[in-house]
Each structure stands twice: as structure tokens, then as C-alpha cells.
Amino acid sequence: MLKTLRLPLLALLFSIMLLGLAVILRFTEDSNEDASIPENATQQTSVVDALPESTVATPITTPVPTLRPVSNVLPPIAGQLTEGLVGNINKLNPLFAGLNPVDQDISSLIFEGLTTTNDFGEVVPDLAERWEVSRDGLEYVFVLRRDVLWHDGLPFTSADVAYTINVIRDASYQGDAALKAFWRTVEMTIIDDYTLRFRLVQPLALFPEMLKMGIVPAHVLEGYPVDQLEHHPFNLDPIGTGPYQVEELYAIDGQLSISLRVAPVYRQRPEGQTGFQIDRILFRTYETTEEALAALVRGEINSLGRLEPSRLTSLNGITNLTVYSRPLPSVGVLIYNWQRDDIPYLSNSRLHLAFAKGINREEAVLKALGGQVILANSPLIPGSWAYDGTARYPTYDVEAARETLSTVSFEIAVETPVPSPDEVIEQQSTETPSETSTESPTVVESPTPQTISLRRNFTILVINEPEYEALADALAQQFSALDFSVEVEAVDEELYFQRLKAGDFDTAIVEYSFAPYADPDPYAFWHSSQAEDGVNYGGVNDARLNELMERGRREHLGGVRAQIYRDFQQVFVERVPALILYYPLYTYVIDSRLDGIKIGFLSTPADRFRHIQDWTWQLSTNS
């Protein structure tokens, strides 16, 4: 029997040995192939896999989970965007991100608020499902979505909203002081896990937009001292509810950079189930704009945010880039000091109208600022739901301006001071007997009015930056054609704001910013109540404008409110209490092969990512 089976057993044993040898040889071949990847295969390799081991990571003060060194990035690949930012990553926490533009851009993709804004600056739900407002405008009830998870998989609830707001209004909070002051006036009540009530001390139509601030997770941060939150590791390893979550931190050429991935939990939400071809975003930071521009030209980055329009000349001749420009939520104006006692005509409405007619704003603005701004005709921002495109300043006409100036008085009547009766008696009592007159007692005369001509010269206060000085010089030159002698006072930023707040100026070039809000409420800039402690530096005091602004901030019905602000703009350009000059532009440069880019109204530059779910690469097989 054994003899009969011996040959088959030997054959089976031999086959097993051959099979083992084949497996060993195959494993060796696979290992050799991995050790020598062809150059053209790098396009399919992740940045992490391509890291050279010799690069040393940049030290950082806040503990982070991972920090890998990288010397370069890969060519553009479908599904990945590499964007350059000028500055540093500090705190990717919405409680502090508003203090740093780089943090604000990145954290806007990681966190969400109860509300957000659309392409017209209108407030729409985000983490909130809906909200209701009482008839008196004092009470808001917000109902939250029930399908939202934090990036770690735990549910988002009212407790997270309450925690975030309680941190902001805590006495030891180190973030935005204005935000802190506002939230300390609001009464908040948790009704249930998905419902909150807010009670205001006075109606405020923009309140829903106050809730677009990013919400942070209570289960991660609760119990940590508020005054220590800015040092929490969470700031560089955040957990949000937004479309992207942190993948990894990198040190690239000595600068801290970060990669984000579309969050799996976000993909479960209705709005996350389609789109988001840009699955991965790598934000590279640079110390200077020059370094970032050089990286863009070399193709190391696909896009560059917050580029000053004046820098666009550096990209001349480069055809594979597309430039997007949109107005920032700011307006540049020449304000008059209405409270200047020695130049009282600066508060005269006829003089304001004459200046509006006699100053060629377009020529002055374009000459000084070129393509960095667009001419403004309204105190509100174009693209906003409240903007009135029919509002127009008076037509430039020097002769008409002179005619209007002829109706303005540049003289004031003053009374010649005369001695009071007590002063006369005192003077007489000091006379010697020989000096004593035998004539009738001195009669105290009535004051004699005199007319004094006012000086027709004033100054323009500006920050000592070349473009603003150039604008002030251009305006001063035009004022001379109206027989005014105008000098420019260019000072450093600190002194500039000190003098504005103290009212120590005749006229000044000021940029009023609505950021970080899209709401058009101009109350802070032009209402007379804001002259003493607010930013109505010139002390504008117009009863009709006051009334419209008061109604506008109280009215919560959108249609009615829009009409109020249309009326406000029309009255403003008729009475011209200040000379509206320009809107600064935000410029975004991006690879032309990226499709689906749509940039609407910007309340902050981070709003450029509003439609990032629609961005797609149009890459050929040779890209």
C-alpha cells in the first residue's frame, strides 16, 4: 500500500515546495517595484507619501497631533486644491479666528454658524433649521437641525450653541471685545436639545446674522478655563461641523501649513451627498506676498487669496490664471468735522452739495488708487440686497459748484467784548483821587457786533501710506479750483486713530467697514448718537438720516427694510453729509482649469468658498 502511494506523495510534496518558492520570488519582485516608482507615477502619489525624511518640522508653541515636514507639493490633481495664504496659522477656532485673516479663511471651512449669508448678503439658515421673531422684534426662537454631527461623530445640540455664547460673554474672554459686549446684553434660554430662545434689550434686525459665528463643541472644551482657551490644543486640532475637517499639519519650507479633507459625517447630510469634487485642500502659508506670488508663478499653488490689486502686474503674461475681483464690505469716504468750531461751514449742507458738484471723484480715485478700488455712489455696498443702484451723486460741474458756494456764508458775526458793570466798578475803585473824574458815572454800553471772515483753508487727515496720500493730494488739488487752500496731514496709523477719536481734524479719509457682517445697517457710521463714543468721527447729525437708520435697524420684515434703506441712500446722496469715494476690491487669483467658481457678496474674504462644493478641475490627461 505504501509503495503504491509513494510516488503520488513525492509529487505532492514537490508541488508544495515549488509553490512556496514562487510566493517568495513574487514578494521580492513587489518589494523591488515599490522601491523604484517611475517619475510619472508621482501624480498619483499623495503628498504625505512623497515626504523626504530629511526635512525638519518647524517648532510650534501649541501641541498638535501631527506635524510632518514637506519640501514641495505635487502638480494639480483632480480632487485637490493647493491655496496660498500670506500670514501664519495661529488659532483655527472661531472664538479667536476673526483676529487673524488666515485663521478666518481656514476655519470657515471647518465650522458653521446657526446662520450664513447668500450671494446677495441675505441671512439664511445653516445649522439652524428655521427661526421666528416676535412682533416687537425683541424675541427670537431658533430651531436647530437634527441631522448634524461633529467631526468626531457626536450630535450637535443646543448645548453647543449655549456654550459658545457663554464663552464669548465671559469676563475673561480674550477675543472680539465688541462681540463680547453685545452678547452680554442678550438673554439666552435653552428650551430643549434643539431649540433656543434669545431676548434682546431693543429690536435689532441684524440679530440673525450675529449667529453666523462658528459654533464650537461643548463636549470638547467645556470645563477648560476661558482665559486659557487661546492656548488649548484644540486651536490647531479643531473639531467642527463644517464640510472639511483637519487632515494633517505640515511644515513646508519652514512655514506651518495644513491639509483639510471633506468630512465623512458631512457627506451624510443632504447638502454633502453631491458635489465637493475638491475633496482635499492644502493651505500653504507664506511670510510675504512676494513669496506667495512666486509660488503661484512656479505652479506650487493653484490659487492665492487676499492679493492686493496693485500686485496683479506681477502676473502679466501668465495666461493660465483667472482673476476674480469683488467689492469688500467697506466704503472709503472723505468725512467733514461737523463739530469744528473754528471752521463752522464744514457742517453746512450747501457747502457739502457744492463740494459734491465740484470734486471729480472718479478722476481723483482712479489717479491715486487705479484698479485697487471702484468708484462709490452709495454709502452701502454693491451686491447687497439693500444696495440702490439708482442713487447717484450730483454731476461733476465746477461752475454749478461755484454757484452753490455763492449761497454759503463764510462770515460770522461776533460781539466785541465790553467790560461788565462789576469790572467797571472795580476799575473805578482802583483809580487815585487825582484820577477820579467829576464827570457823570460811566455807562456800560451794549456789545457791538462785528463780522469776521472765516478762513477758506483746511486740512485732510490720512494714514501715511502712499496710495492714501496720493488720493488726499488729488482731492486737495481739486479743492483749490474752488478757491480753498487745502493741506494734507499724513500720520502713522496709531496717531491717525487717536486724532479721529479726539475730533482733532478738519476733514479725513476714512474706510468704514461692515465686516464681518453682510447686513447693511449703517447706524454705527452716520447716526448722531455714535459721534461721542462710536465711529461717527465727524459728528454727522442729520435728523432725516437718523430717523431712517433707526427704522432700518428695528424693522425685521425684509421688504419694508429694503425700502427704508433705499430711502436712506437717496437722502444721503441728496444731502451728501460726507463725500463717498470708493469701494476697496478683494482680488482672488486661481488656476484657470478650475471650473464652477462663483463669488457673490463678500461679508468677509472667506465667503469666496461659499460655493466650493461646485468647484471642479477640468484637467486633460497631460495635466
NORWO-V207036 format. One record per helix or strand of 3 or more residues. SS is the DSSP state (H for helix, E for strand). FROM is the first residue (numbers start at 1). TO is the last residue. If there is no record, write none. Layout:
ss:SS from:FROM to:TO
ss:SS from:FROM to:TO
This chain:
ss:H from:2 to:35
ss:H from:39 to:44
ss:H from:48 to:50
ss:E from:67 to:70
ss:E from:80 to:86
ss:H from:97 to:99
ss:H from:101 to:110
ss:E from:115 to:117
ss:E from:123 to:125
ss:E from:128 to:133
ss:E from:139 to:144
ss:H from:158 to:168
ss:H from:177 to:183
ss:E from:187 to:192
ss:E from:195 to:199
ss:H from:207 to:210
ss:H from:218 to:221
ss:H from:226 to:231
ss:H from:233 to:236
ss:E from:244 to:252
ss:E from:255 to:262
ss:H from:264 to:267
ss:H from:270 to:272
ss:E from:280 to:286
ss:H from:289 to:298
ss:E from:303 to:307
ss:H from:309 to:315
ss:E from:321 to:327
ss:E from:330 to:336
ss:H from:341 to:347
ss:H from:349 to:358
ss:H from:361 to:372
ss:E from:373 to:375
ss:H from:398 to:405
ss:E from:411 to:416
ss:H from:421 to:429
ss:H from:433 to:435
ss:E from:448 to:453
ss:E from:457 to:463
ss:H from:466 to:480
ss:E from:485 to:491
ss:H from:493 to:502
ss:E from:507 to:513
ss:H from:523 to:526
ss:H from:528 to:530
ss:H from:543 to:554
ss:H from:558 to:575
ss:E from:578 to:591
ss:H from:605 to:609
ss:H from:612 to:614
